[in-house]
């Protein structure tokens, strides 16, 4: 049987919350019981989901992968625009799925 890896990222649910409330999340609890889960994780930038997710997918900090927010600022005609990051255009580090592809391991996001 082919082994598969499932990475489940739950925005807004800390490791502490999961530890105390996992009985209220039976499906996620069952997945954690059959595999593993992160029991301690601290955000580099609190309240910025994309930066944290990118750190989890690269194993690096924002200083290395360059994603430090959910948006970027662009200066056009002397006014700044807050533009959502919706591509990997600004990412400066390889992700775990990209590493898997290089190793010819089938993966999906």
PyMOL commands that set and color helices and strands:
alter all, ss='L'
color gray80, all
select helices_A, chain A and resi 15-24+26-34+49-58+62-65+96-102
alter helices_A, ss='H'
color red, helices_A
select strands_A, chain A and resi 71-76+79-84
alter strands_A, ss='S'
color yellow, strands_A
deselect
rebuild
show_as cartoon
